[in-house]
Amino acid sequence: MKILVLNAGSSSQKSCLYNLSDSSSLPDRPPHPLWEATIDWTVSPDYGVMVVKANGEKCETYLESDRKTEAIAKMLQTLVTGETQVIDQLGEIDIAGHRVVHGGVRYSQATLITPEVKAAIAELIPLAPSHNPAHLRGIEAVESLLPDCPQVAVFDTAFHSQMPEKAALYPIPYSWFEQGVRRYGFHGTSHHYCAVRAAELMGKPLEDLKLITCHLGNGASLAAIANGISIDTTMGFTPLEGLMMGTRSGSIDPAIVLYLMREYQLDVDEIDRLLNKESGLKGISGKSADLRAIFQGIEQGEARSQLAFDVYIHRLRRSLGSMLGSLGGLDTLVFTAGVGENSALVRQKACEGWEFLGLKLDDGKNEESPVDVDIATADSTVRIYVIHTEEDWAIARQCWHLLVMYYT
Ligand code: ADP
């Protein structure tokens, strides 16, 4: 069985193809994709760079930015042509799964894409203006190239859909909640995958554990998980709430927005850009959204890089405390994504000072580039895991389940 996964971000398009030799069951561990492609739209306003890896080859192509749907079609053509060809025709693909950032309140699980689902994704564009249009482009590109291929939407919001109302509501007039202004949460596929994987590594049922999963990438969020359900998370109505991120502010006093509008006549689009693209690590350091560059700045004695890191850690620890408050206990702390998987210093700073709870990090294990490993000391009452997130594989797995359910 061949499963295509499309993972469209606000400024990138990632994709991969899995080939399951035995279609009747899923492998225990994620298989290596047969083909992987990424289009990075951040390199220039005029063009993007597509990198395709397959057959031990790596091919780079430049694509025009104003033709993004066509770019996806070009990306998919590399499956059947040139050095990265891995299949004879696109018709060999059995199913395509899309990561969709916003599913609103309607979608609490992976869903076969119908015209109604597409319309719902389009209706939700105001809630995810930089993501949902990119997902629709991917869906339409597959539709035109593979008209008979079933497509599945896997929503980032789905895992948080059972969050209790006390965590989902904002303390604003209730009528707004009735109109959809509520906390949705994001990164759900990653939080769920990591929680399931941690439970598996611990040899315990997920339902018996209280976990905090820390997805720390360019975007970052925490989830508090009890009985296998996300009961709280740091992102909210949009992925702007919560932790300080690469370029996003995370939570700020909403009155700051009013102040900027009233006193400086900033308009909505400008404030949107400032808070989403010019804040976070980049905003404070004035240097970069990438933590590796911030570390270099700190080594070179740059005070603003140090300040950016200090605020990042302070906000991470504060949010960890709030997730702890929601859970009322903790069995397992999980770190994942670019920062969570690679920065021993962030993990160390995040864990510091919680020893009174019985949480003890093993500094040696923490430094050893752990992957799917417990890095707590033997006597720690809280286990601490670094888990390599596998969002694409988690999407592929959901496609497999739907295909088996509907078509066999
Ligand atoms: P995305 O949210 O775009 O999927 P990733 O999960 O890939 O992002 O995380 C990307 C971020 O991970 C980079 O911007 C960088 O800040 C961080 N990162 C990657 N490697 C390291 C490292 N060795 N040390 C610190 N941060 C790292």
Boltz pocket constraint, residues with backbone or C-beta under 6 A from the ligand:
constraints:
  - pocket:
      binder: B
      contacts: [[A, 216], [A, 217], [A, 218], [A, 219], [A, 246], [A, 289], [A, 290], [A, 291], [A, 292], [A, 337], [A, 338], [A, 339], [A, 342], [A, 343]]
      max_distance: 6.0
